Amino acid sequence: MRYFEAPGTAYVLPVLLAVVWLLLWRAGRRARLWFLLGAPVASVLCIPIGVAVGLVEMSSLVCATQAPECSSMYIIDVWLNAYTGLWTSAVLGTVTLTIEAVLLIRRRRS
């Protein structure tokens, strides 16, 4: 399964992070810097949450022994959210730090 073929639920966290990041540019500098800490934490927290939800879902399934079709797709969606959320927060964090550095240099020169 390619990432782009994943169901729409696998894209929730990256899209949410991008929207929040865009809205924080109106809020102020401190809010943007808090985003740098909060976004990776939210992404990492998706991993144990996904495991817990997947285990609960798997416990209700009745499967033949080692049947490959007997697996939780929801856990895969949550993990995709976590990993793509980490990449998204890393990219947005890098962009934020670069822009903040440029703004700081411009403020010092004027």
Secondary structure, DSSP 8 states (H G I E B T S, - for coil): --GGGS-GGGGHHHHHHHHHHHHHHHH-HHHHHHHHHHHHHHHHHHHHHHHHHHHHHHHT----TT-TT-S-HHHHHHHHHHHHHHHHHHHHHHHHHHHHHHHHHHHHH-
